[in-house]
Amino acid sequence: MSDVAERVKKIVVDHLGVEEAKVTENASFIDDLGADSLDTVELVMAFEEEFGCEIPDDAAEKILTVKDAIDFIKANAAA
Amino acid sequence: MFDLTGKKALVTGASGGIGASIARALHAQGATVALSGTRVAPLEALAAELGERAVVVPGNLADAAATEQLAKDAEAALGQVDILVNNAGLTRDQLALRMKDDDWQSVIDVNLTAAFRLSRAVMRGMMKRRWGRIIGITSIVGVTGNPGQANYAASKAGMIGMSKSLAAEVASRGITVNCVAPGFITTAMTDALNGEQKDKLLTNIPAGRMGEPGEIAAGVVYLASEEAAYVTGQTLHVNGGMAMI
């Protein structure tokens, strides 16, 4: 399942244009990686597409860090 | 200029005078158009007239689920929606003192809430593709007010405020959100006025005539074009000088 973490990190790197080294599990999208609120919406859309799952709005609001995203996807995605 | 070849457009209220004119104009610039409305026969007739690059996607904007479904149907029929024209609208004119809640709500639902729902639905794909045009057909009365039209004017003013907010949210993603505000245009809606009403109206229009649907459509074509990429959150008033804002 570490594959999920790698794929999540790649999406974050690609989307936010940040250095891979900065994308640690505890990194906050907004505070550490410079995302704005629209970026976080787009990240969730990208996760949904990559992992073929639906992330409801109330769950999406709680995905604040890289780890939050990985944990949600591991718990909810089939892929 | 204003080439829309390859673009996919959804036009609501395409069975009406202005909506049909907008669909024709976008089509003439090369866009593929999805024609929406509740009356299927005139939509089919328009699609037949346009020939290729035109599809009919009926939908009832008074219903939330049907509106969401319309967005899906349009994306399925077109492949994607690059240009959304929120043109559908209805009136339930009545002095405020006599206006029923239902007259208020049905106008807000179709003219404003449905426009929001459709915009929200198509923005997702537009954001991914980094290109989109959302154009609301509002009205001069949304800015000036009009006795007997508290509901209609509120819905049209609401559309302007909504468009400005959406414009600010998605400008960085290559999506523009604008409005066109017609004044008095020759359509079935204004044909209902009697001669005396029309004469009185014309005295307030510096151009000395009513506008034509094609003059609204031309504004929509401009706002839909690549050339208008730097125009967002604006309302283009097309009213013969009736109100200069």
Chai-1 contact restraints between the chains, C-beta under 6 A:
chainA,res_idxA,chainB,res_idxB,connection_type,confidence,min_distance_angstrom,max_distance_angstrom,comment,restraint_id
